[in-house]
Amino acid sequence: MTATILEKIKAYKLDEIAAAKAEKSQAEVEAAARTAPPVRPFAQSLHKASREGYGLIAEIKKASPSKGLIREDFEPAALARAYAAGGATCLSVLTDTPSFQGAKEFLVEARAECDLPVLRKDFLYDPYQVAEARSLGADCILIIMASVSDAQAAELEQAADEWGMDALIEVHDAEELARAEKLNSRMIGINNRNLNTFETSLDVTRQLSEAVPHDRMLVCESGLYTPADLADMAVYGARCFLIGESLMRQQDVEQATRDLLANPLVPGGM
Ligand SMILES: O=C(O)c1ccccc1NCC(=O)[C@H](O)[C@H](O)COP(=O)(O)O
């Protein structure tokens, strides 16, 4: 049987992790993490922003498996400044190279340019990668339930907690959501994109949001383009959004970010 994209990504990630450990031991990466700049409050910032308007995690994303090259003129530092000036709450930076043309240095460069908390957007399997994320300055990690076991998810979450970082738990269906609920993290991301088929539909959030417990903060991820999309998703309880491609395709990223956030649906209103 042909391997799915997530299986292919996992295979090369495990090779990358082994190579990274051979180059820098766990103890060395932990020592580097201890000297990293203090953690910025990721979940707390989103929570605050979502009470006043929308919380936006703006993604620095050069390319993707589903879309190929998204943005040619790609400078993480300039993009971070534009997102911050446009009103983003947090940043997400792709650090995976083979599939997204990302890099660990992009996270360091982006974070140094602004005061926003930063998510390391990558495929994590090992607490080593969490310490590495912290050593780069990351304030939050992503745990993709489709690509890890319950035991791995709990181990990654615990590592994030020990470093004082937040974790965004990503789900795409009811079974993954039920598994995510066994974790402690308050942030649940519903990814509208099926990471194996790339099919993307806001129906995923429409159908799954109802099952998200009220004590969790819902983050609606992928396939969001317009203020109308955000207002539509807000009706289903999403006030926080993770957006990459649609903003990355804009010439004026700052203005596009501002426009997207300009007229949030009033909480509780229609
Ligand atoms: O974006 C992809 O093609 C992709 C393929 C396989 C695994 C993950 C993938 N993307 C990660 C994400 O979920 C998005 O970068 C993120 O939610 C932003 O989505 P978008 O606004 O649609 O760029």
The ligand as a Gaussian input file, in Angstrom:
#p B3LYP/6-31G(d) Opt

LIG

0 1
 O       -1.089000      22.922000       4.131000
 C       -0.882000      21.760000       3.727000
 O       -0.903000      21.443000       2.520000
 C       -0.590000      20.647000       4.700000
 C       -0.370000      19.373000       4.220000
 C       -0.055000      18.332000       5.085000
 C        0.043000      18.564000       6.442000
 C       -0.185000      19.852000       6.945000
 C       -0.498000      20.876000       6.072000
 N       -0.715000      22.160000       6.518000
 C       -0.642000      22.550000       7.875000
 C       -1.815000      23.374000       8.225000
 O       -2.738000      22.830000       8.744000
 C       -1.878000      24.815000       7.779000
 O       -0.586000      25.298000       7.525000
 C       -2.559000      25.819000       8.684000
 O       -3.682000      25.338000       9.325000
 C       -2.945000      27.047000       7.843000
 O       -3.770000      26.648000       6.778000
 P       -4.060000      27.587000       5.524000
 O       -4.615000      28.882000       6.059000
 O       -5.076000      26.875000       4.695000
 O       -2.769000      27.798000       4.839000

